[in-house]
Amino acid sequence: MGSGDSMTNIDMQFHGSDIEKVEKFYHIKKEEIVNFSGNVNPLGLSALVISELKNHIELISAYPDRDYTSLRQVIAKYISVHPDQILVGNGSTELISLFIKIIHPEKATIIGPTYSEYEREIRIDGGRSISQALKEENDFKVDFESLKEDLAEDTDLLVICNPNNPTSTAIEHAELRQILDYCLAHHIFVLIDETYVEFTDNPDNVTGSMFCETYTNLFIIRGVSKFFAAPGLRLGYAVTGNKELIHQMNSLKNPWTINSLAAYAGELMLQDTDYINKTKALIKTEKNKFITILGSWTNVKVYAPSANFILVKIMDPTITAPMLFESLIKEKIMIRDASGFPFLNNKYFRFCINKPEENDLLIEHLKKLLNQ
Ligand SMILES: Cc1ncc(COP(=O)(O)O)c(C=O)c1O
């Protein structure tokens, strides 16, 4: 608790990007906080991007290419689709918003607990959402039969975050195709947010990008914020095989929403194979470390993570996630208290994979706080 504050995190909820609020509330300099809440690649920006951006700062003296042709070509190559199937936006957030405005869903089904932005955009647009609840007893994995029941009731949009934030569960191809087939046959659009897909062990078996030709009801969102550690750049992209949708989005979209430096940085990042490989190796090793160590503890349940973050349930009846948050932030360690997510409660917390020494520090503190 911050000196002089009568409120604790028991009353407050902090999101992964709320580091300034945490700084103010707990009187800890944000630079000193080890953030396990942001789900961002711990390697930080690649050295190549940093040096190249410094050398190309003059790019901001010209307008970006209105069609972002070169950037779209690099993205298309990165995910093996045609450049005409790519749209770029000011973070995935701009693309989610535009997509909802055009599709204008009356009733959406959102698989959750999940990222709150989809529900917000649908609500602002005048639509209504229902949640298809991922069940704890099913380890938060999708139940296709139950999903079909929800979809049968006039749904015009299905939203899937894959891998899902905060559960870190992923839907793989066999099941994804069943869902896409069902939705195509029932005229339901499918929005898939693949923000975390590159962190999975086998992204080719999770991403739906290769299905865009077949399923014209499919719209996939991705971005560079998390995997390339560039949330401040605001660069996202979408993939769809639906030409009419691309045309409508391009007509509605404001010009130049991605600045020249961001467009250039995007091209560099997606071609930086050294950085990409290093990230994948680091995440894989550290993820396994967490699974092995926390998996052997009796006071927690660890849900098998697909992405770069892990959802954990506290089994000790005397400890809650807000209590854990509070104790850790005093040590300048910030986790995500997941109590605020629908269908979760004050026993759940989420943390992302950071650098090995930071992860060891978190494990050491958790061990003590959870009486392991
Ligand atoms: C699932 C998910 N999608 C999208 C975003 C935001 O992405 P962007 O920075 O590309 O707008 C977040 C941020 O936390 C997220 O968790």
The ligand as a Gaussian input file, in Angstrom:
#p B3LYP/6-31G(d) Opt

LIG

0 1
 C       -5.537000      -9.682000     -27.304000
 C       -5.047000      -8.304000     -27.582000
 N       -5.310000      -7.739000     -28.773000
 C       -4.914000      -6.493000     -29.066000
 C       -4.191000      -5.747000     -28.144000
 C       -3.764000      -4.357000     -28.514000
 O       -2.986000      -4.432000     -29.656000
 P       -2.394000      -3.159000     -30.403000
 O       -1.325000      -2.583000     -29.564000
 O       -1.867000      -3.757000     -31.691000
 O       -3.517000      -2.206000     -30.658000
 C       -3.906000      -6.280000     -26.890000
 C       -3.187000      -5.501000     -25.877000
 O       -3.017000      -5.844000     -24.749000
 C       -4.314000      -7.607000     -26.606000
 O       -4.054000      -8.191000     -25.428000

